[in-house]
Amino acid sequence: MSEDRRHAVYLLVQDTASTAQDAAPTRLPGLDPGCGYRLGAPAPNGMPSAMDPHLTAAQRAIAEGRLHMAVALLMSQIGVVMPNLWPQSAVMLECRAL
């Protein structure tokens, strides 16, 4: 997290195989409530390819680095729904203020 909260990097880790069909929403704390953010998953990462037909439109936008969200949604109970990752893999999620 940068001092001015305009840039943040989160590491999402999948340790074991998931028994759930969909991953639980992930909240991203510490962002500036007055900003909107562009989310992206810089490559290389453990996230499925943007071409994966099982990704939702929002998950595909994250994989392509083009999802824009109001911070209220990121910090709320909703969070960001990431795709299930392979066991023992991780994805870096980058947030940049708009």
C-alpha positions in Angstrom: 0.0 0.0 0.0 1.4 3.4 -1.0 1.4 6.2 1.6 -1.3 8.1 -0.3 -3.4 4.8 -0.8 -3.5 5.3 -4.6 -1.7 2.1 -5.3 -1.9 -1.2 -3.5 -0.8 -4.8 -4.2 -2.5 -7.8 -2.6 -1.3 -11.4 -2.7 -4.1 -14.0 -2.9 -2.9 -17.5 -2.1 -4.7 -20.9 -2.6 -3.0 -23.4 -0.2 -5.2 -26.5 -0.7 -7.8 -27.7 -3.2 -11.1 -25.9 -2.7 -14.3 -27.9 -2.2 -16.4 -24.9 -3.1 -17.5 -24.3 -6.7 -16.9 -20.6 -6.4 -14.2 -18.8 -4.3 -15.5 -16.6 -1.4 -15.4 -12.9 -2.0 -12.2 -11.2 -1.0 -12.2 -7.9 0.7 -9.4 -5.4 0.0 -8.8 -3.3 3.2 -6.8 -0.1 3.4 -7.9 1.6 0.1 -9.0 5.3 0.0 -12.8 5.4 0.4 -13.0 8.5 -1.8 -11.3 6.8 -4.8 -12.3 4.4 -7.5 -9.7 1.8 -8.5 -8.6 -0.2 -11.6 -7.9 -3.8 -10.7 -5.6 -6.1 -12.5 -3.6 -9.3 -12.1 -0.2 -8.6 -13.6 1.3 -11.7 -15.3 2.7 -14.1 -14.6 0.3 -15.3 -12.0 -1.7 -18.3 -10.9 -5.0 -16.9 -12.2 -6.7 -18.7 -15.1 -6.2 -17.2 -18.5 -8.6 -14.5 -19.6 -9.7 -16.9 -22.3 -10.9 -19.5 -19.8 -14.7 -19.9 -20.6 -15.4 -20.5 -16.9 -14.5 -17.0 -15.8 -17.2 -14.4 -15.2 -17.0 -11.1 -17.1 -15.6 -9.4 -14.0 -13.0 -12.1 -13.5 -12.0 -11.8 -17.1 -11.7 -8.0 -16.7 -9.4 -8.5 -13.7 -7.2 -11.0 -15.7 -7.0 -8.4 -18.5 -6.3 -5.5 -16.0 -9.3 -3.5 -17.0 -11.8 -3.8 -14.1 -12.8 -0.5 -12.6 -14.6 -0.5 -9.3 -15.8 2.0 -6.6 -13.8 1.4 -3.4 -17.1 1.0 -1.4 -17.7 -2.3 -3.2 -14.1 -3.5 -2.6 -14.3 -2.8 1.2 -17.9 -3.9 1.7 -19.2 -7.3 2.5 -19.3 -8.1 -1.2 -15.6 -7.9 -1.9 -14.1 -9.2 -5.2 -15.0 -12.7 -6.3 -11.8 -14.2 -7.7 -11.7 -17.5 -9.6 -10.6 -20.6 -7.7 -6.9 -21.1 -8.1 -4.9 -24.3 -8.3 -3.6 -25.7 -5.0 -0.4 -24.1 -3.9 -0.7 -21.2 -6.3 -1.1 -17.4 -5.9 -2.1 -14.4 -7.8 -1.0 -10.8 -7.3 -3.8 -8.3 -7.5 -2.9 -4.7 -8.2 -5.2 -1.7 -7.5 -4.5 1.7 -9.0 -6.6 4.8 -8.2 -8.4 6.2 -11.2 
